């Protein structure tokens, strides 16, 4: 009887939580967050945000980037290659002028050297910020512009630019390469594009 009572009282793990894929940010959200960070002179966070958007990397790979991974000498490169921790396969990404400017400003501000992690942690036991800290920072960004932080996570950053590229080009193979997926099916599931395309078609049909 006690076991039944205890089981009845136990709340589901997902009560009050939004589960499933986290939503990608829309272009207006990207610009709103970027503007807030610029106006508040949050140099490190602006570099993290811009590079996270451009790179489309998983959080664990983004936070572990070293200065030498994105720089040629004292300048941030147009493109970079990192080894993905999950797949142990390299992935290449572009670094736009806006992101290069933000990253260079952060490197100067922090006095970082080539072997340093680009986003060092203030916690002594960790050489760089962790994925949980990255998630907390991201929740602060979306909350500041009035979005529900429960709907967004670090994968929102990874999905945002990839989703925009697909919607503009419909080139699934290109998005697969940019995300570093080994299978096309993984890209389809990750972006949820079958559902999105079906809804787009339904919305275009007028009776």
C-alpha positions in Angstrom: 0.0 0.0 0.0 2.8 2.4 0.9 4.5 1.6 -2.4 1.4 2.4 -4.3 0.9 5.7 -2.4 4.5 6.7 -3.0 4.2 5.9 -6.7 1.0 8.0 -6.9 2.7 10.9 -5.3 5.8 10.8 -7.5 5.7 13.5 -10.1 6.6 12.8 -13.7 10.2 13.8 -14.5 8.8 16.1 -17.3 6.1 17.8 -15.4 6.2 21.5 -16.1 8.9 21.1 -18.7 8.9 21.4 -22.4 10.5 18.3 -23.9 11.5 17.5 -27.5 13.7 19.4 -29.9 14.6 22.9 -28.9 13.4 25.6 -31.2 15.9 27.4 -33.5 16.3 31.1 -33.2 14.7 33.3 -35.9 16.6 36.0 -37.7 14.9 38.7 -35.7 15.9 36.9 -32.5 19.5 36.7 -33.6 19.6 40.5 -34.3 17.8 41.3 -31.0 20.3 39.3 -28.9 23.3 40.6 -30.8 22.1 44.2 -30.3 21.6 43.7 -26.6 25.1 42.2 -26.1 26.6 45.0 -28.2 24.9 47.8 -26.2 25.8 46.2 -22.9 29.4 45.7 -24.0 29.3 42.0 -23.1 32.3 41.3 -25.3 32.9 37.7 -24.3 29.3 36.7 -24.7 29.0 38.5 -28.0 31.9 36.5 -29.3 30.4 33.3 -27.9 27.0 34.0 -29.4 28.3 35.0 -32.9 30.7 32.0 -33.1 28.0 29.6 -31.9 25.7 30.8 -34.6 28.2 30.7 -37.4 29.9 27.5 -36.4 26.8 25.3 -35.9 28.9 23.3 -33.5 27.6 21.2 -30.6 28.0 22.9 -27.3 30.8 20.6 -26.2 32.8 21.4 -29.3 32.1 25.2 -29.2 33.3 25.7 -25.6 36.5 23.7 -26.2 37.7 25.8 -29.1 41.2 27.2 -28.7 42.4 30.5 -30.1 44.7 28.7 -32.6 41.6 26.9 -34.0 40.2 30.1 -35.4 43.1 32.4 -35.8 45.9 32.8 -38.3 48.5 34.8 -36.5 46.7 37.7 -34.8 43.7 37.6 -37.1 40.6 35.5 -37.0 40.4 33.3 -40.2 37.5 33.3 -42.7 37.1 29.5 -42.1 38.1 27.0 -39.4 38.1 23.3 -38.9 37.5 21.5 -35.6 37.4 17.8 -34.7 34.0 16.8 -33.4 34.1 15.1 -30.1 31.0 13.0 -30.7 32.0 11.6 -34.1 35.7 12.1 -34.1 35.3 13.6 -37.6 36.5 17.1 -38.7 33.9 19.7 -39.6 34.6 23.0 -41.3 32.7 26.2 -40.8 32.7 29.8 -42.0 33.4 32.8 -39.8 31.6 35.9 -41.0 33.0 39.4 -40.7 30.7 40.2 -37.9 31.9 37.2 -35.9 35.5 37.8 -36.7 35.2 41.3 -35.4 33.6 40.1 -32.2 36.1 37.3 -31.6 39.1 39.6 -32.3 37.7 42.1 -29.8 37.4 39.4 -27.2 40.9 38.0 -27.7 42.3 41.5 -27.3 40.2 42.3 -24.3 41.2 39.0 -22.5 44.8 39.0 -23.7 44.5 35.4 -25.0 47.4 33.5 -26.5 47.2 30.9 -29.3 47.2 27.9 -27.0 44.5 29.4 -24.7 40.9 28.3 -24.8 38.8 30.9 -26.5 36.2 30.9 -23.7 38.1 30.2 -20.5 36.3 29.5 -17.3 36.5 31.4 -14.1 36.3 28.1 -12.2 39.8 26.9 -11.4 39.0 23.2 -11.9 37.7 23.8 -15.5 40.0 25.2 -18.2 37.0 26.5 -20.3 33.3 27.2 -19.7 31.3 24.0 -19.6 28.2 23.1 -21.6 25.9 23.7 -18.6 27.3 27.2 -18.2 26.9 27.8 -21.9 23.2 26.7 -21.6 22.7 29.1 -18.6 24.2 31.9 -20.6 22.0 31.1 -23.6 18.9 31.0 -21.4 19.8 34.5 -20.2 20.0 35.7 -23.8 16.6 34.5 -24.9 15.0 35.5 -21.6 16.3 39.1 -22.1 14.5 39.5 -25.4 11.3 38.1 -24.1 11.4 34.5 -25.3 10.5 31.5 -23.1 13.9 30.1 -22.1 12.3 26.6 -21.6 11.9 26.3 -25.4 15.5 26.9 -26.2 18.8 25.2 -25.5 22.4 24.9 -26.9 21.1 23.0 -29.8 19.0 26.0 -30.7 22.2 27.7 -31.6 23.4 24.7 -33.6 20.1 24.5 -35.5 19.5 28.2 -36.2 21.8 29.0 -39.1 21.4 25.4 -40.5 17.6 25.9 -40.5 17.9 29.3 -42.2 20.2 27.8 -44.9 17.8 25.0 -45.6 14.8 27.2 -45.8 16.6 29.5 -48.3 18.2 26.8 -50.5 16.4 23.5 -49.8 19.9 22.0 -50.2 19.8 19.2 -47.6 23.2 17.8 -48.6 24.9 21.1 -47.9 23.3 21.4 -44.5 24.4 17.8 -43.7 28.0 18.8 -44.5 27.8 21.9 -42.4 26.4 20.1 -39.4 29.0 17.3 -39.7 26.3 14.6 -39.9 27.4 11.2 -41.3 23.9 10.3 -42.5 21.4 12.4 -44.4 18.6 10.9 -42.3 20.2 12.4 -39.2 20.0 15.8 -40.8 16.3 15.3 -41.7 15.4 14.3 -38.2 17.5 17.0 -36.6 15.9 19.9 -38.5 12.5 18.4 -38.5 12.2 19.5 -42.1 9.7 16.8 -43.2 7.2 18.3 -40.8 8.1 21.9 -41.8 7.8 21.2 -45.5 4.5 19.4 -45.1 3.1 22.4 -43.1 4.4 24.8 -45.7 2.6 22.9 -48.5 -0.6 22.8 -46.4 -0.5 26.6 -45.8 -0.1 27.2 -49.5 -3.2 25.3 -50.4 -6.4 27.4 -50.6 -9.8 25.8 -51.1 
